[in-house]
Amino acid sequence: MKKRKLGSSDLEVSAIGLGCMGMSFGYGPPANKQEMISLIRAAVDQGVTFFDTAEVYGPFTNEELVGEALAPVREQVVIATKFGVNLEPSAAKDGPPLNSRPEHIRQVAESSLRRLRTDVIDLFYQHRVDPAVPIEEVAGAVKDLIREGKVRHFGLSEAAAKTIRRAHSVQPVTAVQSEYSLWTRDPEVEVLSTVEELGIGFIPWGPLGQGFLTGKLDVFDGNSDLRTTCPRFTPEAVKANLAVVGWLGAFARRKHATPAQISLAWLLARKPWIVPIPGTRKLKRLQENLGACEVELTAADLTEIESAFSKITVQGDRLPEEHMKLIDRPD
Ligand SMILES: NC(=O)c1ccc[n+]([C@@H]2O[C@H](COP(=O)([O-])OP(=O)(O)OC[C@H]3O[C@@H](n4cnc5c(N)ncnc54)[C@H](OP(=O)(O)O)[C@@H]3O)[C@@H](O)[C@H]2O)c1
């Protein structure tokens, strides 16, 4: 498995990580825990060293799963988790369901350490920028945790360039994680150039378009699949967006690869400090996704992809309206 450095930091991880969220949260009822433990350990055997979770996935159960699965190989892997969502029952009534107050960050860190069965969090991201707490205070709180040895690296998720800069001036940011894929190009507006300038790594979440780009997305379980609430996944939008899947399928066949592999190879080809974290519950798909490291896209391929996607208009927002409101925006 190839390795990548996250920007100019000393944090080196496998070129493709494993997003663990969907094993317990967001994509239908939770999968069988023992099977997911085996899958995570199989990923380690395949050379994956970068695992992504968050307190809010479950909540809590995904961190517990990741902690149990990785405990025997803790020294060999990098665990990333996230703070900043307000999980109190009253959260929705009090405004945006966020909480990045310094004392809360500290509490979350202590709880995540316990659930992850570790004494240090390798990468601790703010999950969403909290408009109620200046980012300098957030960065300061994480800086204190780093000083105390409880956290190794600071990350931000779905942060705008101005916020990344302000945070970075207090505590160097090692990685920014935002949705980025062939059909979600928002980070290209200003975030990618900013992280490149500051020497920060970039972690695309949803690198397979939450499954859509693979061309294999099945019907959702309406009760527990967050995608049912995304404008992009309404039946009408899916029908319109099949143009994406159709083009990608034909291109992948020509390259003797799968659409999932092309989607990941395209991200890897963008910059050497980009590390996608596709999620899956299936060993075969994990192996397929890791195979993207071997798919070479030539300059002509990349131009062809760019040209094809410039002609396709993707229908529907990437997240439900209430989630879009939590995304940090440029001024
Ligand atoms: N920072 C944030 O705000 C944020 C938000 C969401 C997610 N994340 C993180 O990012 C990670 C990845 O994102 P994601 O899981 O939302 O989206 P994703 O990786 O783009 O897609 C995951 C979906 O694709 C399917 N899939 C995976 N490999 C496949 C393959 N080779 N062929 C066909 N289908 C395949 C999976 O189904 P199966 O499981 O059935 O294979 C699952 O439904 C998450 O696990 C989480 O850790 C972060």
The ligand as a MOL file (V3000), in Angstrom:
LIG
                    3D

  0  0  0     0  0            999 V3000
M  V30 BEGIN CTAB
M  V30 COUNTS 48 52 0 0 0
M  V30 BEGIN ATOM
M  V30 1 N -16.6100 15.1190 7.7670 0
M  V30 2 C -17.8460 14.8560 7.4940 0
M  V30 3 O -18.7320 15.7100 7.6480 0
M  V30 4 C -18.2370 13.5030 6.9910 0
M  V30 5 C -19.5240 13.2720 6.5050 0
M  V30 6 C -19.8400 11.9930 6.0620 0
M  V30 7 C -18.8810 10.9930 6.0740 0
M  V30 8 N -17.6350 11.2370 6.5530 0 CHG=1
M  V30 9 C -16.5890 10.1990 6.5770 0
M  V30 10 O -16.2450 9.8530 5.2400 0
M  V30 11 C -16.3250 8.4480 5.0600 0
M  V30 12 C -16.6640 8.1180 3.6100 0
M  V30 13 O -17.8070 8.7840 3.1560 0
M  V30 14 P -19.1980 8.0750 2.9170 0
M  V30 15 O -19.1830 6.7250 3.5550 0
M  V30 16 O -20.2530 9.0210 3.3200 0 CHG=-1
M  V30 17 O -19.3160 7.9590 1.3610 0
M  V30 18 P -18.5390 7.1160 0.2200 0
M  V30 19 O -17.2960 6.5470 0.7540 0
M  V30 20 O -18.4960 8.0120 -0.9470 0
M  V30 21 O -19.5860 5.9690 -0.1300 0
M  V30 22 C -19.9290 4.9370 0.7420 0
M  V30 23 C -21.0110 4.1210 0.0460 0
M  V30 24 O -20.4760 3.5200 -1.1190 0
M  V30 25 C -20.6880 2.1260 -1.1190 0
M  V30 26 N -19.4660 1.5250 -1.7120 0
M  V30 27 C -18.2050 1.5840 -1.2160 0
M  V30 28 N -17.3300 0.9900 -2.0560 0
M  V30 29 C -18.0550 0.5250 -3.0930 0
M  V30 30 C -17.7250 -0.1700 -4.2840 0
M  V30 31 N -16.4730 -0.4990 -4.5920 0
M  V30 32 N -18.7400 -0.4980 -5.1470 0
M  V30 33 C -20.0180 -0.1730 -4.8550 0
M  V30 34 N -20.3970 0.5030 -3.7550 0
M  V30 35 C -19.4220 0.8460 -2.8700 0
M  V30 36 C -20.9160 1.7440 0.3240 0
M  V30 37 O -21.8170 0.6640 0.4220 0
M  V30 38 P -21.3800 -0.7320 1.1290 0
M  V30 39 O -21.0600 -0.3920 2.5460 0
M  V30 40 O -22.6030 -1.5650 0.9590 0
M  V30 41 O -20.2000 -1.2120 0.3400 0
M  V30 42 C -21.5780 3.0070 0.8980 0
M  V30 43 O -22.9730 2.9880 0.6730 0
M  V30 44 C -17.3740 8.0130 6.0810 0
M  V30 45 O -17.2640 6.6470 6.3850 0
M  V30 46 C -17.0440 8.9080 7.2590 0
M  V30 47 O -15.9770 8.3480 8.0220 0
M  V30 48 C -17.3050 12.4900 7.0060 0
M  V30 END ATOM
M  V30 BEGIN BOND
M  V30 1 1 1 2
M  V30 2 2 2 3
M  V30 3 1 2 4
M  V30 4 1 4 5
M  V30 5 2 4 48
M  V30 6 2 5 6
M  V30 7 1 6 7
M  V30 8 2 7 8
M  V30 9 1 8 9
M  V30 10 1 8 48
M  V30 11 1 9 10
M  V30 12 1 9 46
M  V30 13 1 10 11
M  V30 14 1 11 12
M  V30 15 1 11 44
M  V30 16 1 12 13
M  V30 17 1 13 14
M  V30 18 2 14 15
M  V30 19 1 14 16
M  V30 20 1 14 17
M  V30 21 1 17 18
M  V30 22 2 18 19
M  V30 23 1 18 20
M  V30 24 1 18 21
M  V30 25 1 21 22
M  V30 26 1 22 23
M  V30 27 1 23 24
M  V30 28 1 23 42
M  V30 29 1 24 25
M  V30 30 1 25 26
M  V30 31 1 25 36
M  V30 32 1 26 27
M  V30 33 1 26 35
M  V30 34 2 27 28
M  V30 35 1 28 29
M  V30 36 1 29 30
M  V30 37 2 29 35
M  V30 38 1 30 31
M  V30 39 2 30 32
M  V30 40 1 32 33
M  V30 41 2 33 34
M  V30 42 1 34 35
M  V30 43 1 36 37
M  V30 44 1 36 42
M  V30 45 1 37 38
M  V30 46 2 38 39
M  V30 47 1 38 40
M  V30 48 1 38 41
M  V30 49 1 42 43
M  V30 50 1 44 45
M  V30 51 1 44 46
M  V30 52 1 46 47
M  V30 END BOND
M  V30 END CTAB
M  END
